[in-house]
Amino acid sequence: MPHAPTLPNRTAKNSVRTPRTPSAAPVCICTDAGSPSLLYTQAEAAKILKVSPATLRRWRTQQPSQGPAYVRIGARISYRHQDLADYLTDRRVIPGVAA
């Protein structure tokens, strides 16, 4: 999702421009990995996990403990960014380290 460009500091035609003082950087939902509002569709989540949407559907319906956590809103299934990140982290294997 592209960010809106920052608009220049507009002043009256004959007034003197004053420099802007830097303020705290705005928090953008698309860069806040922990944001619960960042939702992916089943197709997007499948692409991130490099599995087919059918695999995600199977994990959800036949093997619920297999796949990542998901959000159901009515009939729509969505996946939170943080849940996908947690799922990948939980399956990380470090060679040479006892499991």
DAMO-V435258 format. One record per backbone hydrogen bond with DSSP energy under -1.0 kcal/mol. CO is the residue of the C=O (numbers start at 0). NH is the residue of the N-H. If there is no record, write none. Layout:
co:CO nh:NH
co:CO nh:NH
This chain:
co:11 nh:14
co:27 nh:30
co:30 nh:32
co:31 nh:34
co:34 nh:37
co:36 nh:38
co:37 nh:80
co:39 nh:78
co:40 nh:44
co:41 nh:45
co:42 nh:46
co:43 nh:47
co:44 nh:48
co:45 nh:50
co:51 nh:55
co:52 nh:56
co:53 nh:57
co:54 nh:58
co:55 nh:59
co:56 nh:60
co:57 nh:61
co:57 nh:62
co:62 nh:65
co:70 nh:77
co:72 nh:75
co:75 nh:72
co:77 nh:70
co:78 nh:39
co:79 nh:83
co:80 nh:84
co:81 nh:85
co:82 nh:86
co:83 nh:87
co:84 nh:88
co:85 nh:89
co:88 nh:91
co:93 nh:96
